[in-house]
C-alpha cells in the first residue's frame, strides 16, 4: 500500500509506504531508502490499519538506538557511571531526568527532528545529574558542552511540520 503519508525522520521528509509481510514485520519493522526518501513499514497481513502503531513503535526504537549511541559518548565525556535510557511519548516535555534512578527519558517525537536536538535534550538531562535545578551553574555546565544550546532550545519551541498521519 503506497500512501501520501509523510514521516519526518531526523529532520528529513520521507514518504511512508506500508507493505504486508509477516516475516519482515517480525524482524525488521521498517526499511529506510535514503535516496528515494521512502520509509517502508512492514505490517502483518491483514493489519494495515495498524500502520500508525508500527510506525510509532519503530520511531521509538530509533530514538532509543540513536539516544544510546549519544549516551555512551556523553557518559564517557562527562565521566558518568551508566545511566539508563527510556523513550516515551510526552505531551509537554522533550526529556526528563530521574536523578535518584539515574534515568533519562526522551520524547519519542525527537525522531522527527534532526538528531542534534536529541543530543541537546540528552545532554541537558544529563547535566541535571550534576546540578538538579536550572540555575547559573547548570547553564554554565550545559554551555560548556553544547555552546548552541539556546538556539536548539528555541528551535524546539517552534512549530515543526507534523507527519501527515498524525505521528
PALUMBA-238403 format. One line per field, with one value per residue (C-alpha): residue number from 1; residue in one letter; x, y, z. Coordinates in nm, 4 decimals, padded with zeros to 6 digits. Example, Ala and Ser with C-alpha at 12.3 -4.5 7.8 and 13.67 -1.06 7.14 Angstrom:
! residues 2
resi	(1, 2)
resn	(a, s)
X	(01.2300, 01.3670)
Y	(-00.4500, -00.1060)
Z	(00.7800, 00.7140)
This chain:
! residues 167
resi	(1, 2, 3, 4, 5, 6, 7, 8, 9, 10, 11, 12, 13, 14, 15, 16, 17, 18, 19, 20, 21, 22, 23, 24, 25, 26, 27, 28, 29, 30, 31, 32, 33, 34, 35, 36, 37, 38, 39, 40, 41, 42, 43, 44, 45, 46, 47, 48, 49, 50, 51, 52, 53, 54, 55, 56, 57, 58, 59, 60, 61, 62, 63, 64, 65, 66, 67, 68, 69, 70, 71, 72, 73, 74, 75, 76, 77, 78, 79, 80, 81, 82, 83, 84, 85, 86, 87, 88, 89, 90, 91, 92, 93, 94, 95, 96, 97, 98, 99, 100, 101, 102, 103, 104, 105, 106, 107, 108, 109, 110, 111, 112, 113, 114, 115, 116, 117, 118, 119, 120, 121, 122, 123, 124, 125, 126, 127, 128, 129, 130, 131, 132, 133, 134, 135, 136, 137, 138, 139, 140, 141, 142, 143, 144, 145, 146, 147, 148, 149, 150, 151, 152, 153, 154, 155, 156, 157, 158, 159, 160, 161, 162, 163, 164, 165, 166, 167)
resn	(x, x, x, x, x, x, x, x, x, x, x, x, x, x, x, x, x, x, x, x, x, x, x, x, x, x, x, x, x, x, x, x, x, x, x, x, x, x, x, x, x, x, x, x, x, x, x, x, x, x, x, x, x, x, x, x, x, x, x, x, x, x, x, x, x, x, x, x, x, x, x, x, x, x, x, x, x, x, x, x, x, x, x, x, x, x, x, x, x, x, x, x, x, x, x, x, x, x, x, x, x, x, x, x, x, x, x, x, x, x, x, x, x, x, x, x, x, x, x, x, x, x, x, x, x, x, x, x, x, x, x, x, x, x, x, x, x, x, x, x, x, x, x, x, x, x, x, x, x, x, x, x, x, x, x, x, x, x, x, x, x, x, x, x, x, x, x)
X	(00.0000, 00.1526, 00.0093, 00.0510, 00.1502, 00.4692, 00.7075, 00.9762, 01.2878, 01.5779, 01.4644, 01.4159, 01.0866, 01.0102, 00.7145, 00.5558, 00.4792, 00.3132, 00.3721, 00.2084, 00.4891, 00.4600, 00.8263, 00.9700, 00.7103, 00.8512, 01.2143, 01.2844, 00.9689, 01.0972, 01.3493, 01.4729, 01.5571, 01.7748, 01.7997, 01.4335, 01.3314, 01.0897, 01.0177, 00.8769, 00.6982, 00.6218, 00.2930, 00.1349, -00.1042, -00.4496, -00.3189, -00.2639, -00.4945, -00.2162, 00.0365, 00.0413, 00.1140, 00.4010, 00.5476, 00.5309, 00.6952, 00.9692, 01.0196, 01.0528, 01.3210, 01.5040, 01.5081, 01.6417, 01.9086, 02.0323, 01.9972, 02.2040, 02.4887, 02.4917, 02.4548, 02.7693, 02.9658, 02.8431, 02.8789, 03.2471, 03.2949, 03.1260, 03.2748, 02.9354, 02.8603, 02.5997, 02.2631, 01.9502, 01.7607, 01.3854, 01.1829, 00.8145, 00.5521, 00.5324, 00.2981, 00.4804, 00.8479, 01.1295, 01.3001, 01.3263, 01.5799, 01.5002, 01.8149, 01.7591, 01.7089, 01.9866, 01.7378, 01.6870, 01.3590, 01.3462, 01.0313, 00.9669, 00.8796, 01.2518, 01.2703, 01.1140, 01.3818, 01.7461, 01.9428, 02.1323, 01.8169, 01.8088, 02.1724, 02.0966, 01.7995, 02.0071, 02.2959, 02.0502, 01.9031, 02.2454, 02.3504, 02.0847, 02.2987, 02.5482, 02.3019, 01.9421, 01.7901, 01.8122, 02.0410, 02.3507, 02.5794, 02.3509, 02.3576, 02.7343, 02.7848, 02.5409, 02.7080, 03.0496, 02.9317, 02.6589, 02.7543, 02.4496, 02.2008, 01.9919, 01.9308, 01.8479, 01.6087, 01.4403, 01.4111, 01.2338, 00.9698, 00.8894, 00.6148, 00.7525, 00.5761, 00.3909, 00.3685, 00.0523, -00.0588, -00.0553, 00.2526)
Y	(00.0000, 00.3279, 00.6342, 01.0066, 00.9935, 01.1644, 01.0757, 01.3132, 01.1125, 01.3012, 01.6249, 01.4849, 01.4239, 01.0668, 00.9160, 00.6421, 00.3092, 00.0136, -00.3427, -00.6578, -00.9053, -01.1359, -01.2404, -00.8876, -00.7477, -00.9790, -00.8862, -00.5521, -00.3474, -00.0829, -00.0015, 00.3462, 00.4367, 00.7466, 00.8181, 00.7658, 00.9259, 00.6427, 00.4746, 00.1270, -00.0192, -00.3895, -00.4921, -00.8320, -00.9492, -00.8020, -00.5453, -00.2404, -00.0440, -00.0824, 00.1042, 00.4005, 00.1718, 00.0060, 00.3428, 00.4734, 00.1583, 00.1853, 00.5579, 00.4845, 00.2271, 00.4839, 00.7286, 00.4579, 00.3416, 00.6902, 00.8068, 00.5089, 00.5989, 00.9570, 00.8377, 00.6220, 00.9147, 01.1617, 00.9204, 00.8879, 01.2592, 01.3631, 01.0791, 00.9371, 00.5887, 00.4214, 00.5913, 00.4139, 00.5498, 00.5380, 00.6717, 00.7505, 00.9841, 01.3041, 01.5943, 01.8842, 01.7877, 01.6834, 01.4952, 01.4388, 01.3103, 01.0973, 01.1776, 00.9182, 00.6439, 00.7773, 00.7540, 00.9867, 00.9796, 01.1146, 01.2144, 00.9805, 01.2834, 01.3653, 01.1114, 01.3788, 01.6408, 01.6457, 01.4141, 01.7172, 01.8090, 01.4652, 01.5108, 01.8530, 01.7183, 01.4237, 01.6450, 01.8868, 01.5985, 01.4507, 01.7928, 01.7505, 01.4731, 01.7497, 02.0343, 01.9480, 02.2896, 02.5383, 02.7880, 02.9673, 02.6691, 02.4369, 02.6618, 02.7158, 02.3378, 02.2991, 02.5771, 02.4210, 02.1109, 02.2415, 02.6035, 02.6481, 02.5162, 02.8368, 02.8098, 02.4400, 02.5069, 02.7902, 02.5804, 02.3065, 02.5631, 02.6409, 02.4540, 02.1690, 02.0201, 01.7256, 01.3988, 01.3805, 01.0643, 01.2317, 01.0750)
Z	(00.0000, -00.1071, 00.0538, 00.0511, 00.4165, 00.5244, 00.8065, 00.9296, 01.0220, 01.1825, 01.0190, 00.6692, 00.4913, 00.3833, 00.2010, 00.4082, 00.2464, 00.4186, 00.2993, 00.4314, 00.5017, 00.8031, 00.8012, 00.7866, 01.0284, 01.2945, 01.2272, 01.0615, 01.1096, 00.8643, 00.5905, 00.5092, 00.1493, 00.1892, -00.1848, -00.2678, 00.0642, 00.1382, 00.4705, 00.4148, 00.7152, 00.7277, 00.8854, 00.9376, 00.6669, 00.7190, 00.9715, 00.7522, 00.9851, 01.2449, 01.0300, 01.2682, 01.5642, 01.3760, 01.2757, 01.6316, 01.7653, 01.5052, 01.5786, 01.9498, 01.8715, 01.6557, 01.9482, 02.1801, 01.9337, 01.8495, 02.2092, 02.3295, 02.0936, 02.2175, 02.5774, 02.5583, 02.4165, 02.6789, 02.9720, 02.8795, 02.8147, 03.1406, 03.3466, 03.4418, 03.5598, 03.3378, 03.3074, 03.1838, 02.8868, 02.8203, 02.5267, 02.5555, 02.4174, 02.6202, 02.5567, 02.7212, 02.7542, 02.5269, 02.8069, 03.1793, 03.4285, 03.7324, 03.9291, 04.2019, 03.9392, 03.7111, 03.4258, 03.1309, 02.9399, 02.5841, 02.3975, 02.1051, 01.8881, 01.8787, 01.5936, 01.3700, 01.4409, 01.3409, 01.5732, 01.7061, 01.9026, 02.0620, 02.1627, 02.3134, 02.5139, 02.6338, 02.7493, 02.9122, 03.1125, 03.1964, 03.3278, 03.5959, 03.7443, 03.8343, 03.9010, 03.9823, 03.9105, 03.6249, 03.7938, 03.6614, 03.7349, 03.5410, 03.2342, 03.2605, 03.2513, 02.9628, 02.7652, 02.8166, 02.6332, 02.3981, 02.3132, 02.0841, 02.3412, 02.3348, 01.9607, 01.9911, 02.2811, 02.0912, 01.7748, 01.9700, 02.0703, 01.7060, 01.5199, 01.3162, 01.0147, 01.1718, 00.9807, 00.7731, 00.9519, 01.2917, 01.4477)
